[in-house]
């Protein structure tokens, strides 16, 4: 029997596959995912009775989310948030939650369109500044400090020239990034969505592979490079030496956000926005398969490419952005920045 959960704040019903709770339990993980469309952070875990818990909090235009050893980093409309787990080992909140993420710091960057976030070897965040076509870090005085930009980007300008969007970390450094095109003009990527996409090696600036359709979310796992060929609805594996691409799994939605854990990939999928799939292979492939686009989260077995479990959202939420796996956390929740709860939740270090 499929578990059903409602989200009354935004009129969205949430269903999960029959095996999803068992997958969370067997992997000893919980999940965080975001919806920038409705500005929400979702935390997914298991209640003591074994049913799936969904905790939602509002963060305006919630986008990139990154887990770092008990801490969450979250990008929003004009701030980068640091959320800390206020509970100690063995403690619980409300009799169910073993983790409570509290916003402890919100660094104001302005609207620079923060996409994905990683953690440098020194523990500080690095993030994709999509509006300025670069990777960036925080600065104590300014909105950001540039960290790296693609070789074809001639200057820092708030023009979203190539739609730099995804970042793979390796050994505490950005290793690979995705961009929808190699254009160096205002919004130039919009005319290159079908085949202009590239994965770039950060250290050398070389193009690892090209001819991608709106790629997102590169990740290095077990020595392999994975990414989302979003305009085709494919999770792909890329040979780092030759650039050869191998399709791993097709998902019926526009993919953004990828986490890899213990032989599984977890991806978020969105429905089209105002015909935004037009002219993309994704729409043609969904039609060819006689399917409908999903908004949800897919769990993919990397050995077989099978979609083994899922979360589905139906209703007002139709677009998701990023996902993170939280190892060792059973049932997490967070406290929102505009709630009475945050005023009354006080802990002493």
C-alpha positions, 0 to 999 in steps of 0.5 A: 500500500502506498503511503500518502502525505498532504502538504496543506500549506501549498495544496500539494499531495505527496505519495511515495513508492511502497518500498521507499520507507524500507530504502531509507531504513536500509540505507540509514539515510534521510533526504533534503530537497528544495523547491525554488518555485514555492520556496521550500526546504523539504526534509524526509525521514522515518517516524518511530512507527515506520511511516515517512515524515515530510517536514517543510519550511519556507525559504524564499526561492530555495535552491542549492542544498548541501550537507556537511557533517551535521550541517546544511547549507542552503541557497535562497533568493538573496542569502546563503543560509547555514543551518545547524543541528541543535540536538545532541546524540540520543536527543529527540524533539517532539518525540519523533525527530532526531535532528533539528536544523536551525538557521544560525547564519544568513549571509546576504549576497544579493540576488546572484542566482546561487545554484549548487553549493560545495564545501572547500577543504577549509570548511567554507562554502563555494557556490555556483554564481549563475548570474555572474557565470562563475564559482564564488565564495563568501566575502565579509564585506562584499556580496561575493568573491570570485573563485573561478570562471570558465575560460570562455567568459571574458568578464564578470557581468550579471548577464547569465551568459552560459548558465553555469549551474552545477558543480562536482566536488572532489577532495574539498575542491570544485572539480567539474562544472556544467554549463548549458553553453559556451556563450559569452553574451547576455543569456546566450545559452537560451539559443543553445539548449538542445546541444550546447551543453558542456562539462568543464574540468575546473583545474584545466578549463578543458571541456570534458564532454560536449553536445549535452542538452541543458546539463546539470549536477555533475557528481564524482562517485567511486571514481566515476563522473555522473551528470544529468543530461536534463534536456533528454531526461537522462542520468549519464555516466561520463568517461573522464579520459575520452568524454564518452557518454553512457545513458544510465537511466531515463526519468520522466521529468526535467532533472536538476539535483543529484546525490549518489550514495552506496550505489544509488543515485537520487535525482529531483524531477520537475514538470515543464513550465509554460511549455519549457520542454518544447524543442527538447528531446525530453518532451519527445521521449516522454510522448514516445513512451506514452507517459506524463512528466513528473514532479518528484524524487527518483531513486535509481540503482546505478547497477541496473539503471532501474528507478527502484523507489520514488516520491511524487508531488501533485498539485501546486508544487511542480518544480524541484531543484536540488537534493542532498542525502543525510547519512545517519539522520533518521527523522530530520526537521528544520525551523523556519526563519519566519516562524514563532518557533524560531523566536522561542527555540533557544539553546546554550552552547 
